[in-house]
Amino acid sequence: MPTRDQLLALNDELRRLKAGGQRAVSVSEEGLAQLREAVTASRSGFMPDRPAEIASAATVSGAKPDLQMLAAARPAAPAMPATPEIKLPEGDKPARWNFLRNLVLNDATCQARVYPGKQVVFGVGNLDAAVMFVGEAPGGDEEDQGEPFVGRAGQLLNKMIKAMGLERGQVYIGNILNWRPDMGTRNADGSQTGNRPPTAQEMAYCLPFIRAQIAIIRPRVLVALGKTAVDGLLGPDRFKSMGAARGSWHSYADTPLRASYHPSYLLRQEGLTSAAAKKIKRDAWEDMLAVMERAELPVSEKQRNYFL
């Protein structure tokens, strides 16, 4: 039966082949049997390796592996440790940002909660951005690409940013959580159906990472997108609803903060013609107008009359 180190080496080689464009390898019946033995061992706690990633990276010739069994063999993530303390080094913004990015992407706790084949997600954008958006947690597209707001919600956010007279590369975008919260079950290919808000423990662990990003960027204005971002930056007991949080200015570490609806919530209003749905979309845009004014960005009459 393969040892732990051998399985990890196999996993790394399959990653290399996949990155080079190869999508199939041949596995003998004997090799397949050994992989199944490794799965059984990992279930028993003796070999906490990543057989699901090995299976998903290869198309087996001659016999198909039990992908559901392999996927189920992923060890449970360890208990959430104490909130980390982040000490940024001296230096310019790029140096400090690169230090933090490497720290987060290689953090053992974050890595343990990312499903095989998926990625830890760190913030992206202009390090001198006047406006910084903070969202909730990665979704399926984000954990695939390792970048926040790249799915449908991200496309809507891009549209909003453009309507503000900016490009995505001119702002900074981050998340409260750096991994996609696991629903408890995954398909054999590592995909997940649905999303859930982060737990208080998950948020507490990752909050130092987003706080450090804010400290590096030092934006003129922060935009908290959704209740989770509001709770993370302003405190979980401060507002009972988004309706109570939005519509006025708040402060995070002496930085003006505006709370607004998460783009995914706005997407759920698409196609709805009720007065309430229209008001939600208009309210979201009025939040962006307020952000533009506070960030000292020009606001045209056309922008004032814009409607999401």
N, C-alpha and C positions, 0 to 999 in steps of 0.2 A: 504493500500500500504506500502511496506517496507520502513523504513527510511534509510537515508544515512548510519548511523552506522550499521544498521542491514544488509544492503547489503555488506558492507565491512567485517563484521563478517562472513557472508555467504561465501564470496569470500575466506577468510582466511581458513575456514573449508574445502572448496572444494580443496584448495591447499594442505592442510594436507592429505586429503583422497587420492588425486592423487599421492602425494609423497609416500604414503603407498602402492601404487599399485592398488587402486580401480579406475576403469574406467567408472563406471555407477552408477547413483543414480536415485531413483524414485521421480518424481515430479507430484503432483496432478494438475488437471485442474485449480483449484482455485489458487494454487501457481504459475502456469504458467501465469495465468491472471494477478496476482500481479506483476510478473516480467515485463510483457508487459506494465503495467501502469508505472512501474519505468523507462522503456525505454522512454516512452512518456514524463515523467517528466524531464528526463535528456536532452532530445532534446530541451526542453523549457528552460533549464538552471537552473532548480530548484534542480536537484539532479545529480551533476557531479560524478557519480559512474562508475563502471566498469562492466556493464552487459555483454559485449562481452566475458570477461574472464569467467564469471559465466556460460554462455551458452556453451563455448568451453570445459569447464571442466566436463560437465555432459552430459550423454545420457538420454533424457527425456522419461519416460515410459508413454504410452497412447497417447501422442500428441507431435509432434515435434515443437520446438520454431522456430520463424522466425529468423534464424541465421544472415541473411543479415541485417535485421532491427536492431538486437542487436549489430552487429559489427559497423553499421553506427552510433550508438548512442554514441560512444566514444567521449568525449569532445575534442575540439581542444586544442592543447598545448598552453599555454600562450605565450605572446610575449617574445622574447629573452631578458633577463635582461642584465645588465652591466657585463663586463668581471670580473670574480672573482679574488680576490687577495689571493694568497696562501702563507701562512707563515708556513713553515715546523718546527716542534719542534726540540729541541736538542735531541741527542741520536744517536744510531748506525743505520746502513742502514735498518735492518729489522723493527726497531721501527718507523722510519720515513716513510718507504714504507707502513707499515700497517696503519699508520695514514692517509696517502694520499689515499690509496685504500678504506678505510672506508668512507672517505670524498666524493670521487667520486661516489661510489656505492650508497650512500645515498643522493646525491645531488638532490634537488627538481627539478631543471631544467632538469637534465639528466633523472630523473624518469618520468617526464611529457612527454618526447619525446620517451620513450620506449613503444611500443605497449603491451597491456596486454598479459602476458604469455612469453614475451621476456625479455632480460636482458641487463643492462648496461655492457659495455665491458671495462675492465681495462687491463693494460699490464701484461705480465707474463715472467718468466725466471730467470736467474741467476743475483742476485743483484751485483755481482762482475764481470759481463760480460765484456770482452774486446770489443765485437762488439754488438751494439744495432741497431735493425732494426725499422724503423718508417714507418707505412703504412698510408692508407687513412682513411677508416671508416669501421665499421663492415658490413658484409653481412648477408645473411640468416642463415648460419651455425654458424656464430659468435654470433649473437643475441640470438640464441637458446642455445648455450653452455656458453656464457659469457666469451669467450676467443678469442683473435685476431688470425687470420690466421689459421683456422681449417678446412676450406672447400678445394676446389680444388686448389685455389691459395696457401693456406697454405701447402698443400701436396707438391706442387712444391717448395715452399720456404724451406720446410724441406729437400727436395732432394738437393737443392743448398747448404744448411748449411752442410749437410753430405758430399757433394763433397769438401767442404772447410776443411774437417777433423774434424768437430765439430758435436755435437749433439744439438738438439733443446734446451735442458735444460742447455746448456753452454752459450747461448746467451740470450739477452733480446729483447722482441718484444712488441711494442706498436702501437697505432694509433693516428692520429691527432684528430679524433672525437671518442667519447665514446658511441655513439648510431648509429643505422642504419638510415640514412636519409630517411624520409618517402616520398614516391612517391605521397601521397595524397589519395590513395585508398588501401584497404586491403581486402583480402578474409575473409570469416566468421571465419576461423580458425586462423586468425592473420598473415597468410603468405602474402608475397608481391612478385610481379613479377618485376624483374629489380632493378637496383640500380642507384643512381645519386650521383654526387660529392657533398660534403658539400657546403653550401653557405658561403659567407665571414663572416656572422654573427654567424653561427654555429661554424665555425673554431675559430673565435675570442673568443668565450665562452670557448671552450675546450683547447685552446693552453696552458693556465697556467698549466693544468694537465699534459700534455706531457712534458712541460718544467721542471716541478717539478720532474718528473720521471728521466729525463736526469740528473738533478742536484743530485739526489740520487745515480743513477747507476755510473755516471762518467766514461763512457766507453772510451776506447782508440780511437774508431772510431764509427761514426754514419753513417748509411746507410738510405737515404731517398728513399723510394720505390714509385715512381710515382710522377706526377706533383703536386698533392695536398700536399703531404708531403714536397716536395721542396718549394712550396709556403708558407706553414705553418712555416717552420723552417728558410727559407732564405728570405722570403718576396714575396708577390704576383706579384710585378712588376719587379723582377730581371731577370727572364728568360721567354721568350715567348714560349718555347717548351722544352720537355725533351731532345731533341737533343742538345739544347744549354746548358743545365745544366749538362749533363753527360760527362764523358771523362776527367774530371779534378777535382782537389781537391778544396773544399770550407771550410769555417770555421763557426761553430756555437758555440758561447760562448767559444772560444778557443779550441774547439774540432774539429778535422778533420772530414769533412763530404763528403761522396761520394753519388752522385745522380745516381740512376739506375732505370731501368724499373720495373714497378709493375708486380708481377707474373701473375696477371690476364691478363695483356697485352701480356705477353710471351705465355700464354695459347692460345691466339687468333692466334698465329703464328704456332701452332701445325698443322701438315699436309700440311703446305705451303712449297713449294720447291723453291720459288723465291729467287734470290740473296739477296733481301732486307730483307726477313724473316730470312734467315740464318745469315745475318749480325747483325740483332737485337739480336738474341740469343747469338751470339758470343760476341757482345759488352757487354751484361749483364754479361757474365762469366768473361770477362776481368775486369769489375768493381769489381767483387768478388775477383779476383786475386790481384788487387790493394789494396783492403781492407785487405786481408790476409797479404800482405807485410807491410802495414802501422800499422797493429795491431801486427806485429812481430810474426806472425804464420808461421810455416814451409810451404814451397811451393815445391812440388815435380815436377819432369818433367812430370809425369803422369797427375798431376793436371793442369799444364800449357797447356797440349794438350787436356784437357777435353772439351767436347762440350755439351751444354744443349740440 
